[in-house]
Amino acid sequence: MIVQWRKSSHTGGANDEHCVELAPHEQGIWVRDSKNPDGGHLSFTSAEFGALVSWIKRHPERCS
């Protein structure tokens, strides 16, 4: 399977220390650290990923 990773639209550019990449898969979304692409990834269902994004939007102060 070929995985198509894409960078978050919120990245600050090449020197951004806090950037993630996303890839769709059969069961949902994979998320990995763009600075460490060989370090593994997290796997979320679409519902779990949606809940995570909603939580981050409600609590941005806890995500820095």
C-alpha positions in Angstrom: 0.0 0.0 0.0 1.3 3.5 -0.9 0.6 6.0 1.8 0.1 9.6 0.8 1.2 11.8 3.7 0.4 15.5 3.7 1.5 18.2 6.1 -0.9 20.0 8.3 -2.2 23.3 6.8 -1.2 24.9 10.1 2.5 24.3 9.7 4.7 27.3 10.2 7.1 26.3 7.4 10.3 24.3 7.2 11.6 25.3 10.7 8.3 24.6 12.5 9.1 22.4 15.5 5.5 21.3 16.0 4.2 19.9 12.7 2.3 16.7 11.9 1.5 14.9 8.7 -1.8 13.1 8.0 -2.6 10.2 5.8 -6.0 8.6 5.1 -6.3 4.8 5.5 -9.2 2.3 5.3 -10.2 2.7 9.0 -9.6 6.5 9.3 -6.5 8.7 9.7 -2.8 8.1 10.5 -0.9 10.9 12.2 2.9 11.2 12.4 5.6 13.7 13.4 6.9 15.3 10.3 10.4 15.8 11.9 10.6 12.0 12.6 8.7 10.2 9.7 10.3 6.8 10.6 9.3 7.1 14.2 5.9 5.5 13.8 2.4 6.9 13.7 -0.9 7.1 15.6 -4.0 5.6 14.1 -7.4 7.1 14.6 -10.9 6.2 13.3 -12.6 9.1 11.5 -14.8 9.7 14.6 -11.8 9.6 17.0 -9.8 12.1 14.8 -12.8 14.4 14.6 -13.1 14.3 18.4 -9.4 15.0 18.8 -9.6 18.0 16.5 -12.7 19.4 18.3 -10.9 19.0 21.7 -7.8 20.8 20.4 -9.9 23.7 19.1 -11.6 24.0 22.5 -8.3 23.8 24.5 -5.6 25.4 22.5 -3.7 26.5 25.6 -3.2 22.8 26.5 -1.6 22.0 23.1 1.4 24.3 23.1 
